[in-house]
Every structure is written in C-alpha cells, then in structure tokens.
Amino acid sequence: MTDGSRSDVGRWGGSSWQPSVTPSPEPEPDTRSRGRSFWARCCSCCSCRGGADDDWGPEPAGPRGSGSRGSGRPGSRGSGSRGSGRPGSRGSGVNAAGDGVIRDGMLVVTGVDLMSGRSDQNRREHHTEEYEYDDLIIRRGQPFYLTVSLSRSYSSSDRMALELLIGANPEIGKGTHVIIPVGKGGSGGWKAQVVKSNGQHVDLKVHVSANAIVGKFRFTVRTRTDAGEFQLPFDPRNEIYILFNPWCSDDPVYVEHESWRQEYVLNESGRIYYGTEAQIGERTWNYGQFDHGVLDACLYILDRRGMPYAGRGDPVSVSRVISAMVNSLDDNGVLIGNWSGDYSRGTNPSAWVGSVEILLSYLRTGYSVPYGQCWVFAGVTTTVLRCLGIATRTVTNYNSAHDTDTSLTMDIYFDENMKPLEHLNRDSVWNFHVWNDCWMRRSDLQSGFDGWQVVDATPQETSSGIFCCGPCSVESIKNGLVYMKYDTPFIFAEVNSDKVYWQRQDDGSFKIVYVEEKAIGTLICTKAIGSNMREDITHIYKHPEGSDAERKAVETAAAHGSKPNIYSNRDSAEDVSVQVESQDAVMGQDLVVSVVLTNRGSSRRTVKLHLYLSVTFYTGVTGPVFKDSKKEVALSPGSSERVALPVAYSEYRPHLVDQGAMLLNVSGHVKENGQVIAKQHTFRLRTPDLSLTVWAIETNFTWVMFSLSQVLGAAVVGQETEVQIIFRNPLPVTLTKVVFRLEGSGLQRPKVLNVGDIGGNETVTLRQTFVPVRPGRRQLIASLDSPQLSQVHGVIEVDVAPASGGNFFSSDRGSRSGENVPMVSRGEA
C-alpha cells in the first residue's frame, strides 16, 4: 500500500466534512470496463481469458440471468433475474428441436427434489442448515443428493446429465457452465452417480469440485434417447448456492480443527474490542451471516465490483475484492467512512450493533450506507467472509500505527522546546484499529505462508490504486518480510514499527532525540474460541518485544522503507524514566492524570517538564490543547516524583469527540545531561452499559420473567417474547434525539427505536417484543445513541426452545425502523 498514498481519513480538514454522493443502484455488473480495469490492476492472474465452450448438447436457449445480482433480493423469488429463462409454463419440456414437443420415447424429467429443506440431509451434512433460506446451499468438495423423477423407468441405455450455469454468458472453459454426465467420470472433480433407481425415481449422488466457483447456479437436467433430447426448464426453486468449504481438505480454505470451524465460520456473534490497551472496552457484534438476505447481499457485493465469475473460486481474490468493496471509495461499496464527528446524514458508527441492517440496506437500495469506522468495516467483513465459507475473525490492534510515507517508522516532530509540530505530524498512532484475519492456503506465495491472512477494509491507503488491503500473510508480518504481497509494508508498520521523536535544531534541521521501541502494536487480540474471553494473539504477529528476532524483523523491514538509515544515529543518555498513570474515569466525572519521573542514575537530576492535554479521535488525530502545565522537578538518585494534572468535567466537556479519548503529550529535558523526555499517553472515559431483561410471553399472555442468572420461563420458537431495556443517563445534561437499536440473529431483525429526550441523570425503561425463529442459545444486542452520548450498548443471552411439533421458520421478520416508542417508566437516579 505504498503507492498513491492518501492523507489520514480521520484527519481534521479546514472545512466541514461532506459525504460523497452515493450512486444509484447498478442494474447489472459491468465486467467489460470497470471489472477488467480492477483485475488488471488488482489481480491480473484472474483476468479470465475466454475458453472453448464444447457442450455436451445444444446450448440452452432463452435469456440467462446472472444468478446472483438481484436474484436473492427479498421478495424477488421467481423473477426473471433468477434464471427462469425458458418460454412456456413451468413443467413444459424442451427438446433438441426447440419446439417444446414431447415425442414418444423421450425420457421426460417430470421433477427434481434437491432435498434443500433446512432439516434435510444435504443442508445438515454441508453445515448450512442455519441459513434462513429454502434453497439448496452446499459447500464445494463434498457430495450432495437429489432425486430425479421421470416419465418412465430409467434404463442403462438412457443418457442423463446435470448442468449448472452461472453468469450471463456461461462457458465450460471458465467453469461457469458445468456439465456432469450421470454414471460417467466427470471433469475437474465433478461426478454424478446413481445411488438407487426405483421405478420412475432415480436417486443421485453428486460430487462437487473442490475448486468450484462460489455463487448461485441455475440448475437443469438433460436426457437423451433415440427419440430425442429433453431438458428440464430452469426453475428458480432449483437454484443452488455453492460456498467455500473449510471442512474439505482439498479446499484452500480448509481448517483442521472443528472448534475453529465452529467459532470462525458458524458463530453468528462475537466480541469486538476497542478503547486503549490500559482501558479495554468490548462490545458484542451480531454478524448474522445466516439471516435471510445476507447471503444474497454477499454475492451482490461481488457482482457490484464486476468480479469475473471465473475468479470467484479463489479465496485470495475473493477476500481482496471484499476488502475493497466493504468501503465505498473507488467502487460505491457497502459503507461510507466518516471520522468527522458529524453523523447527521446517517448513523453514528458507534450505534450499529451488527452487520445485518447494513448489508440488507445495501442489497435493497444499491446505495452505500452511512457511516462506518474501523470496527464496523471489520464486523461487516467478518459477516461476508463467514457467510461465503471462509474462516474469519475480527482482530483489534492497540496503538496501531498509520505510516503515510512508507518509512516503516512513526515519525513525531517537535520544535526546539519540544512542543509538537502538528502540521508535520502526518503519521498517526490509532488508539486501536480493527481488521480481520481469514484462514487460507496461499498457493500464490512460496511455502510457509499459509494460515492466517490479514484483510483490512478500512480505507487508509491505496493498494495498486484502490482502497483495499490484503490478504497479507501474518507470518510475513512477523518476520518483517515486507516484499511479500499483499500490502505487507503497511501492515507491518501498524503492528511493529518504532516511534521516532525528531526535534528541530537551531539551523532548521531535525535530529532524532528519542526512539520508543515498544509503543506500537502493544496488544493484538480477538475473541477466544468457544467463550467470550479475550485472547491475546500478539505472539503470532510479533516476536517478543526487544528480542533479537524482533529487532531483526524491524530492521529488515526498515531497510526496505523510505528512510533505510534511520537507526544509524541515535543518542542514548537515558537515566530518567517516565511513566503515565490515569484513573479509570467515567464520562461526566472529574479525573486526574499523573506523570511519574524516576531517577535511575547515581547523580541528582533536574527535569524541566511540559504537559499538554488534548482530546483525540481514536485514529490518533488530535484537537487543540485545552490544558497544559509546566514544572521543574528535582530528583535525588534512585528517587521518584509524581506530577499530577487534575482535569474537571467542565474543562473537557466542550472538547469531547467520539469515544471520549484524550491524549497527554509529555515532553521536556534533563538539565544535567541533556536527555530528552518524550512520551505520549492515551486514555478514555468509560460510558455506561445498557441493562436488558427478557420475559417469555406465554400463549395465555401471562409474563414469566427470566434473565441470564436465573431462567424461570423459556423463550420458544414462534412465540412472542418481551425484552426490557433499562438505561441511566450518567450526564447532568439532557440527551436529545435518543435512538435505540435492537438486533439478534434468530431472534430479532434489525430494529430502530426513536425514544426522544432523556433528562440529566434520568433512568428510563422501555419494553419491546420479538418472535424467535430459530432454536438454540442466541444473543440479543442493543445500543443507544444521541448527539451528547454514544458508545452505549448491552447484550443478553436467550435460550430458545424448539416449537412443539417441529421447527418454526419464517423469513417475514422485516426491519421496523424509525418507530417512536414511549417509555414504560422514567425516574431520577
């Protein structure tokens, strides 16, 4: 990501931020110009030259739909775009002459049972029973079963073939037109065998190629006898989704451990971490990859990019396209990024509780959704890749560097008095940054770089002229091999660059006065497998800080940067150490931040200290200094002194920005030996959590209360259940235009509730009902947002029992947005 550099997307500009004009929905992907341009620049190996189309029989006549663009939009089932491209009523035959006449002796296919029900064998064996679809959804590299019904008994002299087609112009050479002769060896891993023939019904076992294209295929059956050839008309109800298969060892996305597959492919919710390393915050995110409409949204994203179908079987190419398309830059993708603090024309990124509302909006309208920041981009990316079958996790990097000049160091510039020169400080250190790891083999790289790959959809810098990032092998990052594709230099700098402090000299030049070696990538974490605990994964990205291997990786990487000789001239007189301590402060309260100076030498030291306090976005972009302090501190040998900086709520309130973070710049020098003191410390103010309680509403409408700690009633599939949300305003000011969001896969489609104003220090209670549609342990997630307070969220686990008499499933759980909801109760704290 070193070419076409762009200034920090979170950096404050001289004028107010204006969102870009979103495009109108595109009716069909334009692969003639936009798609080829992208692949020529981004992934030339998938430019997909044409191939021969040697068909088993005549090319199917009639129009062809894309099979995914628009085809899966809710409510469109049975439309022409779903491949119903045959004239005549459903069930009418098609012969070789194309006149629709059924002749004596022809073997007519009267029906096909794909066994696509969610509880059927195919869906269970392919681990797709949770998808809220009635279509057949299978994973490549393993067999599925179907039954073909015929006009007469099937004989050994009859010839039958299955066909799958995808895209507007299917071609055998590109894998977009697949022909599978029954009873004969197929090509490329495809094969169909007769399992049982019982009169007019033939049971078939179909082996799917482990390299099959991922997408939605139209399906038909052809027969040939001496009397002629028959083709079953295309039927939208017979379309087949094919996904990546982490259970198949021949698939590049194969994952060996079942616990990993359960967590990184099948888990519908997760934890996303934010805040600072010393004050870690966490929130639950509803990935919702199995919700109705989400799979179609994922395929629509690939169509919208104009990705050639022949490239959609390669997880490297697919994940790279997703990293480009989840942000809206270049290609009118899913989310519009906004770090300005003004979200009046969309949704505050902190208010989202999951990916479903975002993806369904994009599918429904074709417009980019406002607004996202890094954790939203990452949450949506996890949803999309898990939905397509690639094991993916959401990863947070604390003290994440943003290198803008490809030096692979974080350069901070000060004047002669060690006051920061903000106009020169283009590099930034984000309090945290969230991206994704996805698991795959890298056949495009030399051996040793399989496994976790970084994909980052947040638009920071361009890669080959496009705002995308990855996939990049974590192993190459760990060892500083910044010449490996894709985008290793940028990601290495995010996790393991040094922070270099430069001071302006009397002649105007700059000199390195301090190098902080352990300030970047101080903690890298993700949700643990099988629990809500946090897992530290720093060790897979970095060798131990300060070790010979870690220093070698840093110096190897820096040698390929724009300042390869940066470590050749460093001063090292350092016997006074600096430590910053900040209390666990709550939004709306006063706080104290302290600097502790320690003299580790054997001589007296005098430190001239400067403290500058400002608010900061989590991206490291700072506002003006609103409080400073200067003090001279005398230190005896071996002694320590604490310098306290009290900050009142009234002092910081006018300056607050998103997530309530502040940055303390500590600078100064030691009079006796000239040692330069330099330190930056970020801390945040905590926001309150939401309290959720759930009731199950029995059929006689009496309420039975239950909570996470004690379940007295049970939520049941198909029965109305009520949730109570309790919130106390921690601020002494009124919260205006308060909006609650509610979402939970299998429980509640995305719901937006407008509740008006909440007074200062007031406690409010509201209740909402929902109808569970899938059994099992589920999570219901809520958030609160207002112009005065954001980043407020809560979650509750709900155990849902199956409905009596069988499973209950309904896709009619539409989002209800913008409801005005009265409070159940209000009261002072």
Secondary structure, DSSP 8 states (H G I E B T S, - for coil): --SS----TTS--SS-----------SS--TTTHHHHHHHHH-GGG---------SSS---S----SSTTTTSTT-TTSGGGS---SSSTT--EETTSS----TT---EEEEE---STTSHHHHHTT-TTSS-SSEEEETTSEEEEEEEESS---TT-EEEEEEE-SSS--GGGTSEEEEEBTSB-STT-EEEEEEEETTEEEEEEE--TT---EEEEEEEEEEETTEEEE----GGG-EEEE--TT-TTSTT--S-HHHHIIIII--EEEEEEE-SSSEEEEEEE--TTSTTHHHHHHHHHHHHT--GGGTT-HHHHHHHHHHHSB-TTT--SEEE--SS--TTS--GGG--BSHHHHHHHHHH-S-EEEE-HHHHHHHHHHHHHHHT--EEEEEEEEEEE-SSS-SSEEEEE-TT--B-TTT---EEEEEEEEEEEEE--TTS-TT--EEEEE--S-SS-BTTBS----EEHHHHHTT-TTSTTTHHHHHHHHH--EEEEEE-TTS-EEEEEEETTSSS-EEEEE-TTSS-EEE-HHHHS--TTSHHHHHHHHHHHTTSS-TTTTSS------EEEEEEE---BTTS-EEEEEEEEE-SSS-EEEEEEEEEEEE-TTS-EEEEEEEEEEEEEE-TT-EEEEEEEE-HHHHGGG--GGGEEEEEEEEEETTT--EEEEEEEEE-B----EEEEEEE-TT--EEEE-SS--SS-EETTS-EEEEEEEE--SSS-EEEEEEEEEETTTEEEEEEEEEEE-TTEEEEEEEEE---S-EEEEEEEEEE-SS---EEEEEEEEEE--TTS----S----EEEEE---SEEEE-
